[in-house]
Amino acid sequence: MTAGQPATSTGRSTEVAREVPVLDPEVVIAQAGGLAVLGRPVEIGWEGLGSRFARFFAAATLSYYGDWFTTVALVVLLYRLSGPAAPAGYMLARVLPRLFSSGMGGVLADRFQPQQVVATCAVLQGLLTISIVPSAHMHAVWAVYGAVVLAQFAGGGARPALGALVPRVAPPQRLQRANALHSLGFSSSVAVGPALAAPLLLATGTDTLLVIDAATFAIAAILMVTLGIDSSRRAWSAPPRGLTVGLRAVWHDPTIRVLAAAWACSALAVTAASSVLVLVAKSFGDEAKVGYLYAAVGGGSVLLGVLVLRVRPRFASRDILVGLTLLEVICLALITLHGPMWAVLLPLAASGGAGVVWQTWGTTDLQLRCHPAFLGRVNAVMVVASSAGMLIGAVLAVALVPWAGWERTLFVACCLSLAVLAAGVVLGPQRRAAAD
């Protein structure tokens, strides 16, 4: 095959064969069953960073901040309504629906325009969030949990589409910066969102936080539908058929497979750590110090996120992803050593920073490797992997902390997360399949 020739496929998966223009045969962009794409992404129909990306960034960041407002409100609200079991119940209500809706969201993102999927899900989330207000006043706990489950189901469907939008609002040479800014929006929400929500909660109550979150969903939906992405682009049409295209693409590409394992590994360890941070703070004499611990994670993420705006390897190799994920998890394990406060804050900051680096680099590389025709389904695999890790981490925290303590629980979670990462490395093809 020479540069500029289309990559086609033969064999058992001919139903997903597509002609894809390429520039450079040295790089395998994607391999999904019978679909092989070679070369670097062709800059056809890609828009630069401008008002379009600004609207995308504003919509995503507003949603992230709004999510923290609702999280703070619901943890307090459900604790008042149902007692100490509320945090565990809320975590399950957040995570489980995403496992079932992410795959569907990936298919919808590939079949329709991703911004339409995100906008529709945002409208649904806003309506469900505002419905919690009257349900809470009626002490209808079942209705509150029902709204949370349905809202998270819609949110899980939107996440693959959100990831698939980045390459449509930024050209390949700007993907690194676009993903770094996107990660900065999320990281800053971790540090700033709870800090903004806490005084508002004390001053106005849970209703105000829920209304604000519903408003952010409405604004996000408006921004998404005004992106103005041309749906007639040939490079984004005729997606390969089949629900498993994304899974096959991930399995056959060692780097993308490790990226999926890294998402699961990180989510497992980070969720377990988040579940016990209040106990870590209590070991220093005051539960209120948990705010400093969260701020350390967010601060490290923001600091390294700014650096990664400009620093990036040519391609995020498997070794780079594994090394940074190892650093993220090992730093979390270090806080079990019972050192002074600074010896907890520094590892937390380093863990948050390492996480944002590999996520940004890995996501950028994924977007360069995957053809837009099935990028939504590949993103869905990442979301499912992350959600599964969150679920396992939450279950471990609920099951082990009462009798094993937070130190052993977090250490076990970190060890298990590293086993997941190792499985992603050793299982499956070790080289990208050759194109036809």
GIHURA-V640529 format. One record per residue. N is the residue number from 1. RES is the residue in one letter. SS is DSSP state (H for helix, E for strand, C for the rest). PSI is psi in radians with two decimals (* if undefined). Layout:
# GIHURA-V640529
n: {N | N}
res: {RES | RES}
ss: {SS | SS}
psi: {PSI | PSI}
This chain:
# GIHURA-V640529
n: {1 | 2 | 3 | 4 | 5 | 6 | 7 | 8 | 9 | 10 | 11 | 12 | 13 | 14 | 15 | 16 | 17 | 18 | 19 | 20 | 21 | 22 | 23 | 24 | 25 | 26 | 27 | 28 | 29 | 30 | 31 | 32 | 33 | 34 | 35 | 36 | 37 | 38 | 39 | 40 | 41 | 42 | 43 | 44 | 45 | 46 | 47 | 48 | 49 | 50 | 51 | 52 | 53 | 54 | 55 | 56 | 57 | 58 | 59 | 60 | 61 | 62 | 63 | 64 | 65 | 66 | 67 | 68 | 69 | 70 | 71 | 72 | 73 | 74 | 75 | 76 | 77 | 78 | 79 | 80 | 81 | 82 | 83 | 84 | 85 | 86 | 87 | 88 | 89 | 90 | 91 | 92 | 93 | 94 | 95 | 96 | 97 | 98 | 99 | 100 | 101 | 102 | 103 | 104 | 105 | 106 | 107 | 108 | 109 | 110 | 111 | 112 | 113 | 114 | 115 | 116 | 117 | 118 | 119 | 120 | 121 | 122 | 123 | 124 | 125 | 126 | 127 | 128 | 129 | 130 | 131 | 132 | 133 | 134 | 135 | 136 | 137 | 138 | 139 | 140 | 141 | 142 | 143 | 144 | 145 | 146 | 147 | 148 | 149 | 150 | 151 | 152 | 153 | 154 | 155 | 156 | 157 | 158 | 159 | 160 | 161 | 162 | 163 | 164 | 165 | 166 | 167 | 168 | 169 | 170 | 171 | 172 | 173 | 174 | 175 | 176 | 177 | 178 | 179 | 180 | 181 | 182 | 183 | 184 | 185 | 186 | 187 | 188 | 189 | 190 | 191 | 192 | 193 | 194 | 195 | 196 | 197 | 198 | 199 | 200 | 201 | 202 | 203 | 204 | 205 | 206 | 207 | 208 | 209 | 210 | 211 | 212 | 213 | 214 | 215 | 216 | 217 | 218 | 219 | 220 | 221 | 222 | 223 | 224 | 225 | 226 | 227 | 228 | 229 | 230 | 231 | 232 | 233 | 234 | 235 | 236 | 237 | 238 | 239 | 240 | 241 | 242 | 243 | 244 | 245 | 246 | 247 | 248 | 249 | 250 | 251 | 252 | 253 | 254 | 255 | 256 | 257 | 258 | 259 | 260 | 261 | 262 | 263 | 264 | 265 | 266 | 267 | 268 | 269 | 270 | 271 | 272 | 273 | 274 | 275 | 276 | 277 | 278 | 279 | 280 | 281 | 282 | 283 | 284 | 285 | 286 | 287 | 288 | 289 | 290 | 291 | 292 | 293 | 294 | 295 | 296 | 297 | 298 | 299 | 300 | 301 | 302 | 303 | 304 | 305 | 306 | 307 | 308 | 309 | 310 | 311 | 312 | 313 | 314 | 315 | 316 | 317 | 318 | 319 | 320 | 321 | 322 | 323 | 324 | 325 | 326 | 327 | 328 | 329 | 330 | 331 | 332 | 333 | 334 | 335 | 336 | 337 | 338 | 339 | 340 | 341 | 342 | 343 | 344 | 345 | 346 | 347 | 348 | 349 | 350 | 351 | 352 | 353 | 354 | 355 | 356 | 357 | 358 | 359 | 360 | 361 | 362 | 363 | 364 | 365 | 366 | 367 | 368 | 369 | 370 | 371 | 372 | 373 | 374 | 375 | 376 | 377 | 378 | 379 | 380 | 381 | 382 | 383 | 384 | 385 | 386 | 387 | 388 | 389 | 390 | 391 | 392 | 393 | 394 | 395 | 396 | 397 | 398 | 399 | 400 | 401 | 402 | 403 | 404 | 405 | 406 | 407 | 408 | 409 | 410 | 411 | 412 | 413 | 414 | 415 | 416 | 417 | 418 | 419 | 420 | 421 | 422 | 423 | 424 | 425 | 426 | 427 | 428 | 429 | 430 | 431 | 432 | 433 | 434 | 435 | 436}
res: {M | T | A | G | Q | P | A | T | S | T | G | R | S | T | E | V | A | R | E | V | P | V | L | D | P | E | V | V | I | A | Q | A | G | G | L | A | V | L | G | R | P | V | E | I | G | W | E | G | L | G | S | R | F | A | R | F | F | A | A | A | T | L | S | Y | Y | G | D | W | F | T | T | V | A | L | V | V | L | L | Y | R | L | S | G | P | A | A | P | A | G | Y | M | L | A | R | V | L | P | R | L | F | S | S | G | M | G | G | V | L | A | D | R | F | Q | P | Q | Q | V | V | A | T | C | A | V | L | Q | G | L | L | T | I | S | I | V | P | S | A | H | M | H | A | V | W | A | V | Y | G | A | V | V | L | A | Q | F | A | G | G | G | A | R | P | A | L | G | A | L | V | P | R | V | A | P | P | Q | R | L | Q | R | A | N | A | L | H | S | L | G | F | S | S | S | V | A | V | G | P | A | L | A | A | P | L | L | L | A | T | G | T | D | T | L | L | V | I | D | A | A | T | F | A | I | A | A | I | L | M | V | T | L | G | I | D | S | S | R | R | A | W | S | A | P | P | R | G | L | T | V | G | L | R | A | V | W | H | D | P | T | I | R | V | L | A | A | A | W | A | C | S | A | L | A | V | T | A | A | S | S | V | L | V | L | V | A | K | S | F | G | D | E | A | K | V | G | Y | L | Y | A | A | V | G | G | G | S | V | L | L | G | V | L | V | L | R | V | R | P | R | F | A | S | R | D | I | L | V | G | L | T | L | L | E | V | I | C | L | A | L | I | T | L | H | G | P | M | W | A | V | L | L | P | L | A | A | S | G | G | A | G | V | V | W | Q | T | W | G | T | T | D | L | Q | L | R | C | H | P | A | F | L | G | R | V | N | A | V | M | V | V | A | S | S | A | G | M | L | I | G | A | V | L | A | V | A | L | V | P | W | A | G | W | E | R | T | L | F | V | A | C | C | L | S | L | A | V | L | A | A | G | V | V | L | G | P | Q | R | R | A | A | A | D}
ss: {C | C | C | C | C | C | E | C | C | C | C | C | C | H | H | H | C | C | C | E | C | C | C | C | C | C | C | E | E | E | E | E | C | C | E | E | E | E | C | C | C | C | C | C | C | C | C | C | C | C | H | H | H | H | H | H | H | H | H | H | H | H | H | H | H | H | H | H | H | H | H | H | H | H | H | H | H | H | H | H | H | H | C | C | C | H | H | H | H | H | H | H | H | H | H | H | H | H | H | H | H | H | H | H | H | H | H | H | H | H | H | C | C | H | H | H | H | H | H | H | H | H | H | H | H | H | H | H | H | H | H | H | H | H | H | H | H | C | C | C | H | H | H | H | H | H | H | H | H | H | H | H | H | H | H | H | H | H | H | H | H | H | H | H | H | H | H | H | H | C | C | H | H | H | H | H | H | H | H | H | H | H | H | H | H | H | H | H | H | H | H | H | H | H | H | H | H | H | H | H | H | H | H | H | C | H | H | H | H | H | H | H | H | H | H | H | H | H | H | H | H | H | H | H | H | C | C | C | C | C | C | C | C | H | H | H | C | C | C | C | C | C | C | C | H | H | H | H | H | H | H | H | C | H | H | H | H | H | H | H | H | H | H | H | H | H | H | H | H | H | H | H | H | H | H | H | H | H | H | H | H | H | H | C | C | C | H | H | H | H | H | H | H | H | H | H | H | H | H | H | H | H | H | H | H | H | H | C | C | C | C | C | C | C | C | C | C | H | H | H | H | H | H | H | H | H | H | H | H | H | H | H | H | H | H | H | H | C | C | C | H | H | H | H | H | H | H | H | H | H | H | H | H | H | H | H | H | H | H | H | H | H | H | H | H | H | H | H | H | C | C | H | H | H | H | H | H | H | H | H | H | H | H | H | H | H | H | H | H | H | H | H | H | H | H | H | H | H | H | H | H | H | H | H | H | H | H | H | H | H | H | H | H | H | H | H | H | H | H | H | H | H | H | H | H | H | C | C | C | C | C | C | C | C | C | C}
psi: {2.40 | 2.83 | 2.37 | -0.21 | 2.64 | 2.56 | 2.18 | 3.08 | 2.72 | 2.99 | -2.66 | -0.26 | 0.75 | -0.29 | -0.24 | 0.16 | 2.39 | 2.62 | 2.20 | 2.06 | 2.44 | 2.84 | -0.68 | 2.08 | 0.02 | -0.38 | 2.23 | 2.03 | -0.74 | 2.68 | 1.99 | 1.67 | -1.99 | -0.07 | 2.03 | 2.27 | 2.17 | 2.75 | -3.09 | 2.67 | 2.37 | 2.32 | 1.21 | 2.08 | 0.14 | 2.36 | 2.63 | 3.02 | 2.05 | -2.49 | -0.52 | -0.85 | -0.63 | -0.72 | -0.72 | -0.84 | -0.75 | -0.75 | -0.81 | -0.78 | -0.71 | -0.72 | -0.70 | -0.77 | -0.73 | -0.64 | -0.68 | -0.62 | -0.80 | -0.66 | -0.85 | -0.77 | -0.76 | -0.62 | -0.77 | -0.81 | -0.83 | -0.54 | -0.71 | -0.60 | -0.61 | 0.01 | -2.84 | -0.35 | -0.10 | -0.81 | -0.77 | -0.74 | -0.69 | -0.70 | -0.75 | -0.70 | -0.46 | -0.71 | -0.81 | -0.80 | -0.56 | -0.57 | -0.56 | -0.43 | -0.31 | -0.74 | -0.74 | -0.69 | -0.64 | -0.72 | -0.76 | -0.66 | -0.58 | -0.55 | -0.68 | -3.02 | 2.25 | -0.65 | -0.53 | -0.67 | -0.81 | -0.76 | -0.77 | -0.79 | -0.63 | -0.72 | -0.78 | -0.76 | -0.69 | -0.77 | -0.73 | -0.64 | -0.77 | -0.44 | -0.32 | -0.51 | -0.99 | -0.58 | -0.71 | -0.67 | -0.49 | 0.06 | 0.58 | 1.48 | -0.68 | -0.65 | -0.64 | -0.85 | -0.67 | -0.74 | -0.68 | -0.79 | -0.83 | -0.67 | -0.71 | -0.54 | -0.79 | -0.70 | -0.68 | -0.60 | -0.48 | -0.48 | -0.78 | -0.64 | -0.63 | -0.76 | -0.62 | -0.29 | -0.49 | -0.82 | -0.20 | -0.19 | 0.09 | 2.41 | 2.84 | -0.70 | -0.22 | 0.06 | -0.68 | -0.87 | -0.68 | -0.80 | -0.63 | -0.75 | -0.71 | -0.78 | -0.65 | -0.67 | -0.77 | -0.80 | -0.72 | -0.54 | -0.58 | -0.70 | -0.68 | -0.61 | -0.97 | -0.60 | -0.59 | -0.64 | -0.63 | -0.91 | -0.59 | -0.67 | -0.79 | -0.62 | -0.61 | -0.28 | 3.11 | -0.53 | -0.75 | -0.74 | -0.70 | -0.71 | -0.72 | -0.76 | -0.74 | -0.67 | -0.66 | -0.61 | -0.72 | -0.77 | -0.73 | -0.71 | -0.74 | -0.76 | -0.66 | -0.77 | -0.23 | 0.19 | -0.56 | 0.62 | 2.31 | 2.06 | -0.07 | 0.04 | 2.25 | -0.63 | -0.25 | 0.23 | 3.05 | 1.12 | 2.58 | 2.54 | 2.76 | 2.40 | -0.41 | 0.12 | -0.79 | -0.73 | -0.71 | -0.67 | -0.74 | -0.77 | -0.70 | -0.23 | 1.94 | -0.67 | -0.77 | -0.60 | -0.73 | -0.62 | -0.75 | -0.75 | -0.62 | -0.69 | -0.79 | -0.77 | -0.88 | -0.79 | -0.68 | -0.90 | -0.74 | -0.68 | -0.76 | -0.75 | -0.75 | -0.60 | -0.43 | 0.04 | -0.62 | -0.56 | -0.60 | -0.79 | -0.68 | -0.55 | -0.31 | 0.16 | -0.16 | 2.08 | -0.45 | -0.33 | -0.10 | -0.48 | -0.65 | -0.63 | -0.79 | -0.67 | -0.59 | -0.77 | -0.86 | -0.68 | -0.74 | -0.69 | -0.77 | -0.76 | -0.88 | -0.49 | -0.66 | -0.72 | -0.71 | -0.12 | -0.53 | -0.35 | 2.18 | 2.43 | 2.85 | -0.77 | 2.48 | 1.66 | 2.89 | -0.69 | -0.69 | -0.80 | -0.77 | -0.79 | -0.77 | -0.63 | -0.71 | -0.78 | -0.74 | -0.80 | -0.73 | -0.66 | -0.65 | -0.68 | -0.51 | -0.44 | -0.14 | -0.05 | -0.06 | 0.81 | -3.07 | 3.04 | -0.73 | -0.51 | -0.14 | -0.72 | -0.73 | -0.84 | -0.64 | -0.74 | -0.74 | -0.68 | -0.81 | -0.70 | -0.77 | -0.67 | -0.78 | -0.50 | -0.92 | -0.56 | -0.73 | -0.86 | -0.78 | -0.72 | -0.71 | -0.78 | -0.68 | -0.76 | -0.51 | -0.52 | -0.60 | 2.33 | 2.45 | -0.37 | -0.45 | 0.38 | -0.62 | -0.72 | -0.55 | -0.75 | -0.63 | -0.65 | -0.71 | -0.73 | -0.75 | -0.74 | -0.78 | -0.76 | -0.68 | -0.72 | -0.72 | -0.74 | -0.81 | -0.72 | -0.72 | -0.74 | -0.73 | -0.77 | -0.76 | -0.68 | -0.63 | -0.57 | -0.75 | -0.58 | -0.33 | -0.27 | 2.82 | -0.53 | -0.91 | -0.66 | -0.83 | -0.67 | -0.76 | -0.73 | -0.73 | -0.73 | -0.77 | -0.67 | -0.65 | -0.57 | -0.68 | -0.77 | -0.75 | -0.67 | -0.68 | -0.48 | -0.83 | -0.42 | 2.61 | 3.07 | 2.42 | -0.16 | 2.63 | 2.39 | 2.46 | 2.53 | 2.76 | *}
